[in-house]
Amino acid sequence: MAEALSLNRFRVVLSHPSHPGNIGAVARALKTMGLSRLYLVNPRSFPDPEAETRASGATDVLANATVCNSLEEALAGVSMAAAFTARRRELALPMQWARQAAGTLAEAAQQGDVALVFGNETYGLSNEELAICQLPVMIPANPEYSSLNLGAAVQLMCYELRMATQDLGEAPASFGELATVDEVENMLGHFQTAMTASGFFNPENPKRLMPRLRRMFGRIHLERDEVNILRGMLASFQFPEKFRKRD
């Protein structure tokens, strides 16, 4: 992995996009993955209010988009251009799947700008456009239904590029404050008291009930709020009159 390679090295090029809503969706896809450079080759309608609506907060990407008259103009200065296609072409260069291509493009981006080229929503890239690019790329979709809309295809490849170029570290923690050992032990004592009072637990013949409960709760790393919930439930079973709703 190329660690923390700048995503500003990548530009996304849309050749002859016909629907402004798709342009907005692509802008949103770029921004969510940390890319920002959008090039449009002869868009049918741009700027357009529908593009801004579909961008959903990524209007800065639209505002900074570069509109070009030709694919050659959009690719000026890049060290590698990847052409995305849904079908194999005769006389095309060796094809790569999207994930492999992300690694190839990440390496190329260490030398200069890299372009991801997507064709028109209806007919894709022409053979002439494909020939200008150095790397044909396919997304390994279901062969029986491989049709991806433009925004989804761009989103998927931008994700692969982010994974190939960024040192993401550990995923953020999603749990609350863990219960302390004494809080868990007090809860287990509460369990034992409640189970004894109900007749479920016999202190004279304990078997292995308490060790099994301790192991179960130790395995799931209880949070403090969860301990409080469990103890509240036990208290409601022991003293239902205190918890019964009053009219």
C-alpha positions in Angstrom: 0.0 0.0 0.0 1.2 3.5 -0.8 0.8 5.1 2.6 -1.2 8.3 2.7 -0.6 9.2 -1.0 -2.4 12.4 -1.7 -5.8 11.8 -3.3 -5.4 15.1 -5.2 -3.3 13.1 -7.6 -6.4 11.6 -9.0 -8.9 13.1 -11.4 -12.2 11.6 -12.4 -13.2 12.2 -16.0 -16.8 11.8 -17.3 -16.9 11.7 -21.1 -20.1 13.1 -22.6 -22.4 12.6 -19.5 -26.0 12.9 -20.6 -27.8 13.4 -17.3 -27.0 16.2 -14.9 -28.2 14.2 -11.9 -25.5 11.7 -12.5 -22.9 14.4 -12.5 -24.1 15.4 -9.1 -24.1 11.8 -7.9 -20.5 11.5 -9.1 -19.5 14.7 -7.2 -20.9 13.3 -4.0 -19.1 10.0 -4.6 -15.8 11.8 -5.0 -16.2 13.9 -1.9 -17.2 11.0 0.4 -14.0 9.2 -0.5 -11.7 12.3 -0.3 -11.3 13.1 -4.0 -12.2 16.4 -5.4 -11.0 16.8 -9.0 -13.9 16.3 -11.5 -13.4 16.8 -15.3 -16.4 16.8 -17.7 -16.0 16.3 -21.4 -18.9 17.9 -23.4 -21.6 17.4 -20.8 -25.1 17.7 -22.2 -26.3 20.0 -19.4 -23.9 21.7 -16.9 -24.2 23.6 -14.7 -27.6 22.4 -13.8 -29.8 22.6 -10.7 -30.4 18.9 -10.7 -26.7 18.3 -10.5 -26.5 20.5 -7.4 -29.4 18.7 -5.8 -27.9 15.2 -6.4 -24.5 16.4 -5.1 -26.1 16.7 -1.7 -23.4 18.8 0.0 -20.7 18.3 -2.6 -21.5 21.4 -4.6 -17.9 22.6 -4.1 -16.8 19.7 -6.3 -19.2 20.8 -8.9 -18.2 24.4 -8.7 -14.5 23.5 -9.2 -15.2 21.0 -12.0 -13.2 21.5 -15.3 -15.3 21.4 -18.5 -13.3 20.2 -21.5 -14.0 19.9 -25.3 -12.3 16.6 -25.7 -10.9 13.6 -23.8 -7.4 14.6 -24.9 -7.9 17.9 -23.2 -9.1 16.3 -20.0 -6.1 14.0 -19.9 -3.5 16.6 -20.5 -0.6 16.1 -18.0 -1.6 12.8 -16.6 0.9 9.9 -16.2 -1.8 7.2 -16.6 -5.4 7.0 -17.6 -7.7 4.1 -16.7 -10.7 3.5 -18.9 -13.7 1.8 -17.2 -15.6 -0.5 -19.4 -18.4 -3.1 -18.9 -17.3 -5.3 -21.7 -14.1 -6.8 -23.2 -12.9 -5.0 -26.4 -10.9 -6.3 -29.3 -7.3 -5.0 -29.6 -7.5 -3.5 -26.1 -4.6 -3.6 -23.7 -4.6 -6.2 -20.9 -7.5 -5.7 -18.6 -7.4 -5.4 -14.8 -10.2 -5.8 -12.2 -11.0 -2.7 -10.2 -9.1 -3.7 -7.0 -5.9 -4.7 -8.9 -6.2 -1.5 -10.9 -6.4 0.6 -7.8 -3.0 -0.7 -6.8 -1.6 0.0 -10.3 -3.0 3.5 -10.3 -1.7 4.2 -6.8 1.8 3.3 -8.0 1.4 5.5 -11.0 0.2 8.4 -8.9 3.6 8.5 -7.1 5.0 9.9 -10.4 2.2 12.3 -11.4 -1.5 12.8 -11.9 -3.8 9.8 -12.8 -7.2 9.8 -14.5 -10.2 7.6 -14.1 -12.2 7.8 -17.3 -15.9 6.9 -17.4 -18.0 6.9 -20.5 -21.5 8.0 -21.4 -24.3 6.4 -19.3 -25.9 4.8 -22.4 -23.1 3.6 -24.6 -19.9 4.0 -22.5 -16.5 4.8 -23.9 -15.9 4.6 -27.6 -13.1 2.4 -29.0 -11.2 5.6 -29.9 -11.5 6.9 -26.3 -10.5 3.6 -24.9 -7.4 3.6 -27.1 -6.2 6.9 -25.6 -6.1 5.3 -22.1 -3.3 3.0 -20.9 -5.3 0.7 -18.6 -8.7 -0.8 -19.3 -10.5 -1.6 -16.1 -13.6 -3.7 -15.3 -15.7 -3.9 -12.2 -16.3 -7.6 -11.4 -20.1 -7.3 -11.2 -22.6 -10.1 -11.6 -22.1 -11.3 -15.2 -25.8 -11.9 -15.6 -26.6 -8.3 -14.6 -23.5 -6.2 -14.8 -25.1 -2.8 -15.3 -23.9 -0.2 -12.8 -25.2 3.4 -12.8 -22.5 6.0 -13.3 -22.5 7.3 -9.7 -22.2 3.8 -8.2 -19.3 2.8 -10.5 -17.4 6.0 -9.6 -18.2 5.5 -5.9 -16.9 1.9 -6.0 -13.6 2.8 -7.7 -13.0 5.9 -5.5 -13.4 3.5 -2.5 -10.8 1.1 -3.9 -8.4 4.0 -4.5 -8.9 5.2 -0.9 -8.2 1.8 0.4 -5.1 1.5 -1.8 -3.6 4.9 -0.9 -4.5 5.8 2.7 -3.2 4.5 6.0 -6.6 4.2 7.7 -5.3 2.7 11.0 -7.7 1.0 13.3 -11.5 1.3 12.9 -13.0 3.8 15.4 -14.3 2.3 18.6 -18.0 2.0 18.7 -18.6 1.0 22.4 -19.2 3.0 25.5 -17.3 3.0 28.8 -16.5 -0.5 29.9 -17.7 -1.7 33.3 -15.1 -2.1 35.9 -14.2 -5.5 37.5 -15.9 -4.6 40.8 -19.1 -3.4 38.9 -19.3 -6.7 37.2 -18.7 -8.6 40.4 -21.4 -6.6 42.2 -23.8 -7.4 39.3 -23.0 -11.1 39.7 -23.7 -10.9 43.4 -27.0 -9.2 42.5 -27.7 -12.1 40.1 -27.0 -14.7 42.8 -29.2 -12.9 45.4 -32.1 -12.6 42.9 -31.8 -16.2 41.7 -31.6 -17.5 45.2 -34.7 -15.6 46.2 -36.6 -16.9 43.2 -35.5 -20.5 43.8 -33.6 -20.8 40.6 -30.3 -21.0 42.4 -29.6 -23.3 45.3 -26.5 -22.2 47.3 -26.4 -25.7 48.9 -26.0 -27.2 45.5 -24.6 -24.4 43.3 -23.1 -26.7 40.6 -21.3 -24.4 38.0 -24.0 -21.8 37.5 -22.0 -18.8 38.8 -18.7 -19.6 37.1 -20.6 -20.0 33.8 -22.3 -16.7 34.3 -19.0 -15.1 35.1 -17.5 -16.6 31.9 -20.4 -15.5 29.8 -20.3 -11.9 30.9 -16.5 -11.8 30.8 -16.6 -12.9 27.1 -18.8 -10.0 26.0 -17.0 -7.2 27.8 -20.0 -5.5 29.4 -20.3 -1.7 29.2 -21.3 0.2 32.4 -24.7 1.2 31.0 -25.4 -2.5 30.2 -24.5 -3.5 33.8 -26.9 -0.9 35.0 -29.7 -2.2 32.7 -29.2 -5.8 33.9 -29.3 -4.7 37.5 -32.4 -2.6 36.9 -34.1 -5.7 35.4 -33.1 -7.8 38.4 -34.5 -5.2 40.8 -37.8 -5.0 38.9 -38.1 -8.8 39.3 -37.3 -8.6 43.0 -39.5 -5.6 43.8 -42.1 -5.4 41.1 -44.4 -3.1 43.2 -41.8 -0.4 42.9 -41.7 -0.6 39.1 -45.4 -1.2 38.5 -47.0 1.7 36.5 -49.4 3.7 38.5 -52.7 5.1 37.1 
